[in-house]
Amino acid sequence: MERGEQLSGWLRERLGYEPRNPALFHTALTHRSAGSPNNERLELLGDAVLGLIVVQYLYERFDSADEGSLSRLRAHIVSGASLAQIAASLALGQWLVLGAGELKTGGDRRESILANALEALCGALYLDGGLPAAREVMLRALGPALERLELPVELKDAKTRLQELLQARGLSLPRYRIVAVEGALHAQVFRVTCEVEPLSMRATASGSSRRRAEQAAAALVLARLPPWG
C-alpha cells in the first residue's frame, strides 16, 4: 500500500477525517530536514487556525473569564509541551518524513518537531476542509486536555468567584444594577451596584464600562464576605 493510502487510512481511523487532497497532509508531516516542500508554511497557517479554534472554545466555555485568564489558558493548551503530548497520543511521529540526521537523533520523538507537525496538520485540515472541519478534528484531538482544563481560582474574575461562592452555599445570585452613567459619550463612567439579598450586602463601584464596574462592585462584596467554614 502506498504511503498516501496509508496516511489517508490513519487520518480516517485516528482523526475521523476523510482527506480530499492527501498530498497536502503529506506536506504537513514533512520536516524541513527532508527538503522541500515541507511543513513550515502550513505550520504558520495552522498556528493561527489552532489559536482561533482554542480561543473560541475557551470563550464559549468560560463565559465569565476575563481577557487575561483566557490568554493564559490558551497559552497552556497550545504550548509546545501540550501539543507534543497530543501529537504523541495520535502516533503522529510514525508518519513524519524526516531527513537522515533527524531520524538518527530521534526527531520523530522531539517535542518541537511533534508540536510543529500538529500545527501544520491543523493548517492542512483548514485548507482541505475549511474551518468547520479543522475545528471538529482539532477539538476532538484536544478533547482530553480540554476536559481536564479548569479555570484556576486565582485566574477567575470577581463576578465568577462571587457567583460560585454563593451557589456553593445555596444562595441566590447577586443582582447588578446601573445607578448612574456620567461623562461624555467617548469617556463614560458607569456606576454599578452589586447586591446580595440573602446576606443584606450591597456595594457600589465605578468603571469605564458596565462590565468593569460590575467586576469592581463584585470585588468589594467579596472583600466584605464573612469567612465560611
Summary of the structure (lengths in Angstrom):
residues: 229
radius of gyration: 23.9
end to end distance: 65.4
largest distance: 73.3
contacts: 701
relative contact order: 0.11
helix: 66%
strand: 11%
